[in-house]
Amino acid sequence: MFSLLCGLMSVCALGRGQLATNGQLDDGKRYICRAIPLSGDPTCPVTLLPELNAGGQEEELRNTVMQLRETILQQKEMISKQIGTINELTTKLSLCASTTDDRKYDKGSSWGKEKQNTMGDDRLENLEQQHLRANVSGAPFPTELRDLLQRRLGELEKQLLKKVSNLEEEKSMLSNATAEYRLKTESTLSALVDRISELEKGGGDFKSPEQFKLSLPQRTNYLYGRVTKTLPEMYAFTLCMWIKSSASPGIGTPFSYGVPGQANEIVLIEWGNNPIELLINDKVAQLPLEVRDGKWHHICITWTTRDGQWEAYQDGGKLGSGDNLAAWHPIKPGGVIILGQEQDVVGGRFDAGQAFVGELSQVNIWDRVLKPVEIQSMANCSSYIPGNVISWLASNVEVFGRGAFKRPMETCQERLPKA
């Protein structure tokens, strides 16, 4: 029975194949026969082969072609960008090379160096061409060209940083100079405003506000003058005055400035048989000044905190100088200025043995070291320069003690030493 069924199936298959070969349409189905055991299902099931799907294969091929096309376009765009970058780098390097060539020509370099530089440019151009070919072929970036570019960029960066540093230094110097000029201008304007104010008041019994003198005729501890203004913090100063004394021994203390914690911040003193001394922060320097002849003398003392340098002038000429006097010590602000007494505490506790006997006038203080020509012009009466920190005005000086007076001052020509 089983053999009979298989034979019938074979005949059917041959018949369908014959029909297909005779020009009839094939429905795409195929039939096969399988051998089954005797105990199996005798119905001889037929398994249909799957239909061929030609449309799916075409779609897959089309997608593959599109992906390849997009990849080629992306590679082409990347190559174009890299070519543009190489051209830009070539232009910059050519400019750098031309600048280097100009500098070498200016320094008188030899033809051999020029030729060597040209060979270097040719080598760089060859490296760039290699890089272009490498990008097209997908090869890695040449190490030699990368190192050369890094060196050039490093040099340019160093030059830029140096230029920026120089500009910052110039800016800082300009700012400091501007601030210093502003302070000097403000101090000068303040002194001028004070003088104008005094002129508007009429100056009392004096021809002008500065044309007066402080007279201290006796050596006591209660005759003195007090300046109503104080000093700011200073790193340099110039103290000038007209002085007249015939006291002996020693003229005493014409000027003292004390601050909390240091009564001898600035002191000008001559006591006993000692020479005139300048004290700054209780440090002492002896000055080669001689004024005990009963005549008017113009004296100036300059000092700067840098190395403690000082100079002493009398009647327009420099008589001495030195250093290491309270070096790097700033003059402290907010103290008291006393004319004619030495302070043991700020503003008081005077000693009659150190009192000044004589006359003082035009006591001015600047917060800078005056030039020798400025000092000489005041000493020979060719000009008068009021102090920008303390200026000699009648309203700035208070007198204490019976016997101390502010009197009209002689003219400058009358104060000059007789020939």
VOPAGU-2260 file (C-alpha; in pm, 1 decimal, decimal comma):
REM VOPAGU-2260
SITE   aa  ch    i         X         Y         Z
SITE  MET   A    0       0,0       0,0       0,0
SITE  PHE   A    1     275,1     237,4      94,9
SITE  SER   A    2     462,1     163,6    -226,8
SITE  LEU   A    3     150,0     229,4    -427,8
SITE  LEU   A    4      97,1     568,7    -268,7
SITE  CYS   A    5     455,6     674,8    -330,9
SITE  GLY   A    6     429,5     571,5    -690,6
SITE  LEU   A    7     118,4     779,6    -738,6
SITE  MET   A    8     290,8    1081,3    -586,0
SITE  SER   A    9     586,2    1040,8    -818,8
SITE  VAL   A   10     359,4    1026,4   -1119,1
SITE  CYS   A   11     186,2    1343,5   -1003,8
SITE  ALA   A   12     516,5    1525,4    -963,1
SITE  LEU   A   13     637,2    1415,7   -1304,2
SITE  GLY   A   14     312,3    1525,4   -1453,5
SITE  ARG   A   15     338,7    1875,6   -1304,6
SITE  GLY   A   16     696,8    1905,6   -1420,1
SITE  GLN   A   17     593,8    1800,6   -1768,4
SITE  LEU   A   18     320,3    2062,5   -1769,7
SITE  ALA   A   19     569,3    2330,0   -1664,4
SITE  THR   A   20     803,8    2233,0   -1940,4
SITE  ASN   A   21     522,8    2241,6   -2192,2
SITE  GLY   A   22     475,4    2617,2   -2136,4
SITE  GLN   A   23     216,5    2615,7   -1859,5
SITE  LEU   A   24     250,6    2861,5   -1569,7
SITE  ASP   A   25     423,1    2737,2   -1258,3
SITE  ASP   A   26     248,0    2828,6    -933,9
SITE  GLY   A   27     577,8    2816,5    -741,9
SITE  LYS   A   28     486,2    2507,6    -537,0
SITE  ARG   A   29     696,0    2192,3    -513,6
SITE  TYR   A   30     604,3    1853,6    -379,3
SITE  ILE   A   31     832,4    1596,6    -223,1
SITE  CYS   A   32     787,7    1244,6     -93,3
SITE  ARG   A   33     931,4    1116,7     227,2
SITE  ALA   A   34     987,0     765,9     349,9
SITE  ILE   A   35     796,4     700,7     668,5
SITE  PRO   A   36     806,8     393,6     893,1
SITE  LEU   A   37     532,2     134,6     888,1
SITE  SER   A   38     404,7     253,7    1221,2
SITE  GLY   A   39     383,3     615,8    1098,6
SITE  ASP   A   40      99,3     811,7     944,2
SITE  PRO   A   41      18,7     657,4     605,7
SITE  THR   A   42    -139,6     974,4     470,5
SITE  CYS   A   43     201,8    1088,0     332,1
SITE  PRO   A   44     178,8    1462,4     422,5
SITE  VAL   A   45     312,8    1703,3     165,4
SITE  THR   A   46     536,5    1999,5     270,0
SITE  LEU   A   47     521,5    2309,5      55,7
SITE  LEU   A   48     849,6    2491,5     -22,6
SITE  PRO   A   49     852,8    2867,1      64,0
SITE  GLU   A   50     798,1    3109,2    -214,9
SITE  LEU   A   51    1100,4    3290,6    -349,1
SITE  ASN   A   52    1101,1    3663,7    -239,3
SITE  ALA   A   53    1298,4    3850,2    -505,8
SITE  GLY   A   54    1164,2    4196,0    -398,6
SITE  GLY   A   55    1323,6    4175,1     -48,1
SITE  GLN   A   56    1668,2    4103,2    -191,3
SITE  GLU   A   57    1645,6    4403,1    -424,3
SITE  GLU   A   58    1548,7    4633,7    -133,5
SITE  GLU   A   59    1843,2    4512,5      73,2
SITE  LEU   A   60    2083,9    4573,4    -214,8
SITE  ARG   A   61    1938,8    4921,8    -269,1
SITE  ASN   A   62    1991,6    5014,3      99,5
SITE  THR   A   63    2349,8    4891,4      86,3
SITE  VAL   A   64    2419,7    5104,5    -221,9
SITE  MET   A   65    2272,3    5415,5     -52,2
SITE  GLN   A   66    2485,7    5363,5     259,0
SITE  LEU   A   67    2798,5    5329,2      48,6
SITE  ARG   A   68    2708,8    5647,6    -138,3
SITE  GLU   A   69    2659,4    5844,7     185,6
SITE  THR   A   70    2991,2    5715,2     318,9
SITE  ILE   A   71    3168,8    5827,9       0,7
SITE  LEU   A   72    3010,5    6176,1      24,6
SITE  GLN   A   73    3115,1    6210,7     389,5
SITE  GLN   A   74    3471,2    6107,0     308,0
SITE  LYS   A   75    3478,5    6357,4      22,0
SITE  GLU   A   76    3355,6    6640,6     248,3
SITE  MET   A   77    3611,8    6550,0     516,2
SITE  ILE   A   78    3891,6    6551,4     258,2
SITE  SER   A   79    3781,4    6898,0     137,2
SITE  LYS   A   80    3789,3    7036,4     493,1
SITE  GLN   A   81    4132,7    6889,8     557,7
SITE  ILE   A   82    4262,0    7038,4     232,4
SITE  GLY   A   83    4129,8    7381,2     343,9
SITE  THR   A   84    4300,1    7344,0     682,6
SITE  ILE   A   85    4628,7    7249,1     517,3
SITE  ASN   A   86    4606,8    7551,8     286,9
SITE  GLU   A   87    4543,9    7783,7     583,3
SITE  LEU   A   88    4836,3    7637,2     777,9
SITE  THR   A   89    5053,6    7667,1     468,2
SITE  THR   A   90    4969,6    8038,3     441,0
SITE  LYS   A   91    5046,6    8103,6     809,0
SITE  LEU   A   92    5371,0    7910,7     798,3
SITE  SER   A   93    5470,7    8095,3     481,5
SITE  LEU   A   94    5412,7    8426,9     661,3
SITE  CYS   A   95    5620,6    8307,7     956,6
SITE  ALA   A   96    5894,1    8190,0     722,6
SITE  SER   A   97    5893,3    8521,1     533,8
SITE  THR   A   98    5918,1    8713,2     863,7
SITE  THR   A   99    6208,7    8496,0     969,3
SITE  ASP   A  100    6375,6    8556,3     632,5
SITE  ASP   A  101    6338,0    8934,5     670,9
SITE  ARG   A  102    6497,9    8925,4    1015,8
SITE  LYS   A  103    6784,4    8718,1     883,6
SITE  TYR   A  104    6836,6    8964,5     598,2
SITE  ASP   A  105    6840,4    9253,4     847,2
SITE  LYS   A  106    7108,2    9081,1    1052,4
SITE  GLY   A  107    7323,5    9026,5     742,7
SITE  SER   A  108    7285,1    8651,2     718,6
SITE  SER   A  109    7478,3    8464,7     452,4
SITE  TRP   A  110    7344,1    8308,9     131,8
SITE  GLY   A  111    7397,3    7968,1     286,3
SITE  LYS   A  112    7147,3    8044,6     564,0
SITE  GLU   A  113    6894,6    8168,7     306,2
SITE  LYS   A  114    6936,8    7851,3     108,5
SITE  GLN   A  115    6898,1    7643,5     423,3
SITE  ASN   A  116    6576,4    7830,1     507,2
SITE  THR   A  117    6447,1    7767,0     151,7
SITE  MET   A  118    6526,4    7399,9     188,5
SITE  GLY   A  119    6333,0    7401,5     515,5
SITE  ASP   A  120    6031,6    7554,7     339,7
SITE  ASP   A  121    6054,0    7292,3      62,6
SITE  ARG   A  122    6070,5    7025,0     326,9
SITE  LEU   A  123    5764,3    7168,9     498,6
SITE  GLU   A  124    5579,2    7178,8     166,6
SITE  ASN   A  125    5670,2    6814,4     101,7
SITE  LEU   A  126    5542,6    6723,1     446,2
SITE  GLU   A  127    5217,2    6904,2     376,3
SITE  GLN   A  128    5175,8    6717,3      47,6
SITE  GLN   A  129    5241,6    6392,7     230,7
SITE  HIS   A  130    4979,2    6490,6     484,9
SITE  LEU   A  131    4730,0    6563,4     205,6
SITE  ARG   A  132    4793,6    6225,8      46,5
SITE  ALA   A  133    4770,3    6061,8     386,5
SITE  ASN   A  134    4430,9    6218,4     449,9
SITE  VAL   A  135    4304,9    6101,7     111,1
SITE  SER   A  136    4431,5    5750,5     165,1
SITE  GLY   A  137    4329,9    5737,6     533,5
SITE  ALA   A  138    4692,4    5713,7     660,8
SITE  PRO   A  139    4782,3    5860,6    1006,0
SITE  PHE   A  140    4901,1    6224,0    1048,0
SITE  PRO   A  141    5282,4    6249,6     996,0
SITE  THR   A  142    5464,3    6286,9    1329,5
SITE  GLU   A  143    5736,3    6510,9    1184,2
SITE  LEU   A  144    5487,5    6767,7    1053,6
SITE  ARG   A  145    5294,2    6765,5    1380,7
SITE  ASP   A  146    5613,1    6831,2    1580,2
SITE  LEU   A  147    5710,0    7114,5    1346,2
SITE  LEU   A  148    5368,4    7277,1    1379,1
SITE  GLN   A  149    5377,9    7241,9    1756,6
SITE  ARG   A  150    5719,6    7409,1    1772,4
SITE  ARG   A  151    5601,5    7698,5    1556,0
SITE  LEU   A  152    5285,8    7741,9    1761,6
SITE  GLY   A  153    5491,0    7727,0    2082,1
SITE  GLU   A  154    5720,1    8005,4    1958,6
SITE  LEU   A  155    5423,1    8221,4    1860,8
SITE  GLU   A  156    5262,7    8162,2    2200,6
SITE  LYS   A  157    5582,6    8266,9    2382,5
SITE  GLN   A  158    5604,8    8586,6    2176,6
SITE  LEU   A  159    5241,0    8666,0    2250,9
SITE  LEU   A  160    5282,3    8605,8    2625,1
SITE  LYS   A  161    5592,7    8825,0    2632,6
SITE  LYS   A  162    5407,6    9104,1    2454,8
SITE  VAL   A  163    5114,6    9076,8    2697,2
SITE  SER   A  164    5355,3    9085,1    2993,8
SITE  ASN   A  165    5523,3    9399,5    2860,3
SITE  LEU   A  166    5186,5    9566,6    2811,9
SITE  GLU   A  167    5083,4    9477,6    3167,9
SITE  GLU   A  168    5406,7    9626,3    3306,3
SITE  GLU   A  169    5358,5    9945,8    3106,6
SITE  LYS   A  170    4999,5    9968,4    3227,0
SITE  SER   A  171    5106,9    9922,7    3590,4
SITE  MET   A  172    5381,0   10185,5    3561,0
SITE  LEU   A  173    5140,8   10429,2    3397,8
SITE  SER   A  174    4882,8   10368,7    3670,6
SITE  ASN   A  175    5139,6   10428,2    3947,6
SITE  ALA   A  176    5266,4   10744,7    3780,8
SITE  THR   A  177    4911,0   10871,0    3739,9
SITE  ALA   A  178    4828,2   10804,6    4106,6
SITE  GLU   A  179    5146,8   10977,1    4223,6
SITE  TYR   A  180    5079,4   11277,7    4001,8
SITE  ARG   A  181    4721,7   11295,1    4130,6
SITE  LEU   A  182    4838,8   11298,4    4493,3
SITE  LYS   A  183    5092,7   11572,4    4425,4
SITE  THR   A  184    4833,5   11777,2    4240,8
SITE  GLU   A  185    4579,7   11740,6    4521,4
SITE  SER   A  186    4838,2   11840,0    4784,7
SITE  THR   A  187    4944,5   12144,8    4584,6
SITE  LEU   A  188    4584,6   12248,9    4527,0
SITE  SER   A  189    4509,3   12209,0    4897,6
SITE  ALA   A  190    4800,8   12435,7    4988,0
SITE  LEU   A  191    4688,6   12693,0    4731,4
SITE  VAL   A  192    4331,2   12683,5    4861,6
SITE  ASP   A  193    4456,4   12746,9    5215,8
SITE  ARG   A  194    4666,1   13038,5    5099,3
SITE  ILE   A  195    4380,3   13187,4    4895,9
SITE  SER   A  196    4150,8   13153,2    5196,1
SITE  GLU   A  197    4404,1   13333,4    5413,2
SITE  LEU   A  198    4442,8   13608,0    5152,8
SITE  GLU   A  199    4067,1   13655,3    5142,3
SITE  LYS   A  200    4065,7   13702,0    5519,9
SITE  GLY   A  201    4324,7   13976,6    5483,8
SITE  GLY   A  202    4607,2   13803,2    5675,2
SITE  GLY   A  203    4558,6   14011,1    5993,1
SITE  ASP   A  204    4834,9   14267,3    6041,5
SITE  PHE   A  205    5067,7   14104,8    5786,9
SITE  LYS   A  206    5122,4   14203,5    5425,1
SITE  SER   A  207    5057,5   13842,2    5321,5
SITE  PRO   A  208    4965,6   13528,7    5520,5
SITE  GLU   A  209    5321,7   13391,3    5513,0
SITE  GLN   A  210    5496,9   13719,8    5593,8
SITE  PHE   A  211    5515,7   13672,3    5969,7
SITE  LYS   A  212    5759,2   13527,3    6220,8
SITE  LEU   A  213    5726,0   13343,5    6551,1
SITE  SER   A  214    5928,3   13509,1    6827,2
SITE  LEU   A  215    6032,9   13301,6    7132,1
SITE  PRO   A  216    6266,6   13530,0    7331,8
SITE  GLN   A  217    6313,0   13326,5    7653,2
SITE  ARG   A  218    6425,1   12975,1    7740,1
SITE  THR   A  219    6121,3   12845,8    7925,6
SITE  ASN   A  220    5897,9   12540,9    7906,3
SITE  TYR   A  221    5579,1   12736,2    7833,7
SITE  LEU   A  222    5664,4   12950,4    7528,7
SITE  TYR   A  223    5598,6   12769,7    7202,2
SITE  GLY   A  224    5397,1   12759,7    6883,7
SITE  ARG   A  225    5169,2   12476,4    6776,7
SITE  VAL   A  226    5079,2   12393,8    6414,8
SITE  THR   A  227    4708,0   12322,4    6382,1
SITE  LYS   A  228    4756,9   12065,0    6105,6
SITE  THR   A  229    4922,1   11723,3    6123,1
SITE  LEU   A  230    5129,5   11509,3    5889,1
SITE  PRO   A  231    5010,4   11218,6    5673,8
SITE  GLU   A  232    5207,4   10897,1    5640,4
SITE  MET   A  233    5519,9   10986,1    5444,2
SITE  TYR   A  234    5807,5   10793,7    5291,8
SITE  ALA   A  235    6007,6   11108,4    5218,2
SITE  PHE   A  236    5997,0   11471,0    5325,6
SITE  THR   A  237    6168,3   11809,3    5304,1
SITE  LEU   A  238    6163,0   12049,5    5600,9
SITE  CYS   A  239    6264,8   12411,0    5533,1
SITE  MET   A  240    6259,7   12723,0    5751,9
SITE  TRP   A  241    6413,0   13060,7    5813,6
SITE  ILE   A  242    6582,6   13065,2    6155,1
SITE  LYS   A  243    6756,1   13330,9    6365,6
SITE  SER   A  244    6919,4   13266,7    6703,7
SITE  SER   A  245    7215,7   13367,9    6915,1
SITE  ALA   A  246    7139,8   13143,0    7211,6
SITE  SER   A  247    7422,5   12965,7    7388,7
SITE  PRO   A  248    7487,8   12690,4    7461,5
SITE  GLY   A  249    7276,8   12546,4    7182,1
SITE  ILE   A  250    6975,2   12698,1    7011,2
SITE  GLY   A  251    6736,6   12438,0    7157,0
SITE  THR   A  252    6455,1   12267,9    6963,6
SITE  PRO   A  253    6309,8   12471,8    6677,1
SITE  PHE   A  254    6096,0   12179,8    6548,5
SITE  SER   A  255    5950,9   11857,9    6692,6
SITE  TYR   A  256    5685,4   11613,4    6571,9
SITE  GLY   A  257    5553,1   11343,4    6804,4
SITE  VAL   A  258    5306,6   11060,9    6747,4
SITE  PRO   A  259    5144,4   10817,4    6990,3
SITE  GLY   A  260    5411,5   10571,9    7097,8
SITE  GLN   A  261    5701,7   10783,2    6962,6
SITE  ALA   A  262    5748,2   11140,9    7083,4
SITE  ASN   A  263    6066,2   11178,9    6874,4
SITE  GLU   A  264    5923,7   11090,4    6532,1
SITE  ILE   A  265    6091,9   11400,1    6377,2
SITE  VAL   A  266    6304,2   11635,6    6589,2
SITE  LEU   A  267    6551,5   11912,2    6502,2
SITE  ILE   A  268    6754,4   12001,0    6813,0
SITE  GLU   A  269    7080,6   12158,8    6930,1
SITE  TRP   A  270    7146,2   12140,5    7302,4
SITE  GLY   A  271    7460,3   12186,5    7507,0
SITE  ASN   A  272    7778,0   12188,2    7303,4
SITE  ASN   A  273    7650,7   11922,7    7061,9
SITE  PRO   A  274    7596,2   12002,0    6692,7
SITE  ILE   A  275    7248,1   12028,5    6546,9
SITE  GLU   A  276    7091,7   11682,1    6533,9
SITE  LEU   A  277    6811,4   11532,7    6326,7
SITE  LEU   A  278    6609,2   11259,5    6500,0
SITE  ILE   A  279    6375,0   11029,9    6305,8
SITE  ASN   A  280    6200,8   10755,7    6500,8
SITE  ASP   A  281    6451,7   10830,8    6779,4
SITE  LYS   A  282    6746,8   10755,7    6544,9
SITE  VAL   A  283    7010,0   11034,6    6531,8
SITE  ALA   A  284    7217,7   11201,6    6259,4
SITE  GLN   A  285    7442,4   11502,9    6325,6
SITE  LEU   A  286    7406,6   11790,8    6078,8
SITE  PRO   A  287    7690,4   12027,3    5976,4
SITE  LEU   A  288    7482,0   12344,7    6028,1
SITE  GLU   A  289    7594,3   12663,0    6208,8
SITE  VAL   A  290    7322,1   12919,2    6282,6
SITE  ARG   A  291    7414,4   13067,7    6624,7
SITE  ASP   A  292    7538,1   13402,0    6492,4
SITE  GLY   A  293    7220,4   13605,5    6545,6
SITE  LYS   A  294    7153,8   13631,1    6167,9
SITE  TRP   A  295    6879,7   13493,0    5949,4
SITE  HIS   A  296    6964,8   13162,6    5781,5
SITE  HIS   A  297    6762,0   12947,7    5546,1
SITE  ILE   A  298    6799,6   12576,8    5626,5
SITE  CYS   A  299    6648,6   12267,5    5461,7
SITE  ILE   A  300    6666,1   11900,3    5558,3
SITE  THR   A  301    6560,5   11625,4    5315,9
SITE  TRP   A  302    6506,9   11259,1    5403,3
SITE  THR   A  303    6380,4   10944,9    5230,9
SITE  THR   A  304    6296,6   10609,4    5382,8
SITE  ARG   A  305    6495,2   10433,0    5111,5
SITE  ASP   A  306    6825,6   10352,4    5282,0
SITE  GLY   A  307    6752,9   10639,2    5523,9
SITE  GLN   A  308    6927,9   10894,8    5300,9
SITE  TRP   A  309    6938,1   11257,2    5421,0
SITE  GLU   A  310    7081,4   11591,3    5306,1
SITE  ALA   A  311    7134,5   11921,5    5489,9
SITE  TYR   A  312    7128,2   12264,8    5319,9
SITE  GLN   A  313    7214,0   12607,4    5461,5
SITE  ASP   A  314    7158,3   12932,5    5269,8
SITE  GLY   A  315    7101,9   12738,7    4945,7
SITE  GLY   A  316    7414,4   12520,8    4957,0
SITE  LYS   A  317    7437,2   12154,1    5052,3
SITE  LEU   A  318    7668,0   12114,3    5352,6
SITE  GLY   A  319    7630,7   11743,5    5424,2
SITE  SER   A  320    7454,2   11414,6    5352,4
SITE  GLY   A  321    7434,3   11062,1    5488,1
SITE  ASP   A  322    7229,9   10743,5    5500,1
SITE  ASN   A  323    7103,1   10467,0    5728,3
SITE  LEU   A  324    6889,8   10710,8    5927,9
SITE  ALA   A  325    6572,1   10516,9    6019,4
SITE  ALA   A  326    6596,6   10330,5    5689,6
SITE  TRP   A  327    6266,9   10192,3    5553,7
SITE  HIS   A  328    6070,6   10355,4    5835,5
SITE  PRO   A  329    5759,5   10546,7    5722,2
SITE  ILE   A  330    5675,5   10871,9    5900,5
SITE  LYS   A  331    5364,5   10796,4    6104,3
SITE  PRO   A  332    5055,0   11014,9    6061,2
SITE  GLY   A  333    4830,0   11193,4    6308,8
SITE  GLY   A  334    5091,8   11347,1    6538,3
SITE  VAL   A  335    5149,1   11695,1    6686,8
SITE  ILE   A  336    5391,3   11960,7    6554,0
SITE  ILE   A  337    5545,2   12189,6    6817,9
SITE  LEU   A  338    5769,2   12486,5    6733,5
SITE  GLY   A  339    6019,0   12577,8    7005,3
SITE  GLN   A  340    5991,6   12278,3    7242,3
SITE  GLU   A  341    6097,1   11911,5    7252,3
SITE  GLN   A  342    5812,4   11672,4    7337,0
SITE  ASP   A  343    5861,6   11400,7    7596,9
SITE  VAL   A  344    5499,5   11297,5    7542,5
SITE  VAL   A  345    5282,5   11388,5    7247,5
SITE  GLY   A  346    5203,0   11759,3    7274,5
SITE  GLY   A  347    5357,8   11824,0    7616,7
SITE  ARG   A  348    5599,4   11762,7    7907,2
SITE  PHE   A  349    5850,1   12016,8    7780,8
SITE  ASP   A  350    6201,3   12067,8    7922,9
SITE  ALA   A  351    6316,5   12430,5    7951,5
SITE  GLY   A  352    6677,7   12323,0    7893,5
SITE  GLN   A  353    6581,5   12207,8    7540,5
SITE  ALA   A  354    6361,4   12508,4    7452,1
SITE  PHE   A  355    6438,8   12716,8    7142,4
SITE  VAL   A  356    6538,5   13081,0    7181,3
SITE  GLY   A  357    6512,5   13300,2    6872,5
SITE  GLU   A  358    6281,6   13357,2    6575,2
SITE  LEU   A  359    6130,6   13122,3    6316,6
SITE  SER   A  360    5954,4   13189,3    5987,1
SITE  GLN   A  361    5824,3   13010,3    5677,6
SITE  VAL   A  362    5838,1   12661,3    5826,5
SITE  ASN   A  363    5716,5   12445,6    5533,6
SITE  ILE   A  364    5702,0   12068,2    5483,5
SITE  TRP   A  365    5673,8   11870,4    5158,5
SITE  ASP   A  366    5612,9   11497,9    5118,6
SITE  ARG   A  367    5897,7   11466,6    4869,3
SITE  VAL   A  368    6264,9   11550,5    4835,5
SITE  LEU   A  369    6296,9   11897,5    4686,2
SITE  LYS   A  370    6545,6   11953,0    4407,9
SITE  PRO   A  371    6859,4   12155,0    4490,3
SITE  VAL   A  372    6752,7   12428,1    4247,4
SITE  GLU   A  373    6420,2   12466,1    4431,5
SITE  ILE   A  374    6596,4   12499,7    4766,6
SITE  GLN   A  375    6842,8   12751,0    4626,0
SITE  SER   A  376    6566,2   12963,1    4471,4
SITE  MET   A  377    6395,2   12998,6    4811,4
SITE  ALA   A  378    6722,5   13072,3    4990,5
SITE  ASN   A  379    6819,6   13356,4    4753,1
SITE  CYS   A  380    6464,5   13503,4    4752,7
SITE  SER   A  381    6402,9   13439,4    4382,9
SITE  SER   A  382    6088,3   13236,3    4462,3
SITE  TYR   A  383    5868,7   13115,8    4745,4
SITE  ILE   A  384    5731,4   12759,8    4739,7
SITE  PRO   A  385    5469,8   12680,7    5006,2
SITE  GLY   A  386    5476,4   12330,1    5150,8
SITE  ASN   A  387    5222,7   12089,4    5005,7
SITE  VAL   A  388    5180,6   11913,4    5343,8
SITE  ILE   A  389    5237,1   12197,1    5593,5
SITE  SER   A  390    5241,3   12554,5    5465,3
SITE  TRP   A  391    5341,6   12858,2    5670,6
SITE  LEU   A  392    5020,2   13052,6    5726,8
SITE  ALA   A  393    4920,0   13273,9    6017,5
SITE  SER   A  394    4599,0   13073,4    6060,8
SITE  ASN   A  395    4796,5   12747,4    6089,3
SITE  VAL   A  396    5012,4   12853,9    6387,7
SITE  GLU   A  397    4885,6   12901,1    6742,8
SITE  VAL   A  398    5103,4   13080,4    7000,5
SITE  PHE   A  399    5120,1   12978,6    7368,4
SITE  GLY   A  400    5280,1   13156,8    7664,5
SITE  ARG   A  401    5315,1   13521,7    7762,7
SITE  GLY   A  402    5609,0   13662,6    7571,8
SITE  ALA   A  403    5561,7   13454,9    7253,5
SITE  PHE   A  404    5441,2   13657,9    6955,3
SITE  LYS   A  405    5363,1   13646,0    6586,9
SITE  ARG   A  406    5518,3   13955,6    6433,5
SITE  PRO   A  407    5549,9   14094,8    6079,2
SITE  MET   A  408    5842,9   13945,1    5894,6
SITE  GLU   A  409    6122,1   14138,9    5728,8
SITE  THR   A  410    6138,6   14123,1    5352,2
SITE  CYS   A  411    6334,4   13836,6    5205,9
SITE  GLN   A  412    6606,7   14071,1    5081,7
SITE  GLU   A  413    6650,4   14208,5    5434,4
SITE  ARG   A  414    6701,7   13854,4    5563,6
SITE  LEU   A  415    6982,0   13775,1    5320,3
SITE  PRO   A  416    7333,5   13775,5    5470,4
SITE  LYS   A  417    7518,3   14101,3    5410,7
SITE  ALA   A  418    7807,0   14071,8    5168,6
